[in-house]
């Protein structure tokens, strides 16, 4: 967060923010920052041809260590059984969000895939049906969508 805060104080930030708000986040009503405990997987997951973004909202009393252990088990299941899986990175949002009418922690996961079709094919497998409760079982809310990230040079 310190690097982000420092960036917001630079002369380049104004043009970056204007571009971001004009071309990227015109429909976004809230934003969270994430510290990823799996930094080794983040570049590969975000650079993959297709990235699945999974947002999991939890109640205030969730045991974060339990969630992290379950995500690690889910990642192992992907490595073992998912054709087209590239990498996984995840982390807790710095800010809490409203989850089921109360404020609670949010865990964000980025899963890199060779294609959206590879992800959808994995969703049809027995291995997926067995692994999914690991990652969503404790959550109260969940959202998923696919992204093709692009790099913007300033």
NORSUL-V797539 format. One line per field, one symbol per residue. ss: DSSP state (h for helix, s for strand, l for the rest). burial: 1 if it has 24 or more other ideal C-beta (glycine too) atoms within 12 Angstrom, else 0. A space follows every 50 residues. Layout:
# NORSUL-V797539
ss=???
burial=???
This chain:
# NORSUL-V797539
ss=lhhhhhhhllhhhhhhhhhhhhhllllllllllsssllhhhhhhhhhlls sssssssllllllhhhhhhhhhhhhhhhhhhlllssssssssslllsssl lssslssssssssllhhhhhhhhllhhhhhhhhhhhllllssssssslll llll
burial=00000000000000000000000000000001010111001100110111 11111111100101001101110110110001011111111110001010 00011111111111000110011000010011011101110101010000 0000
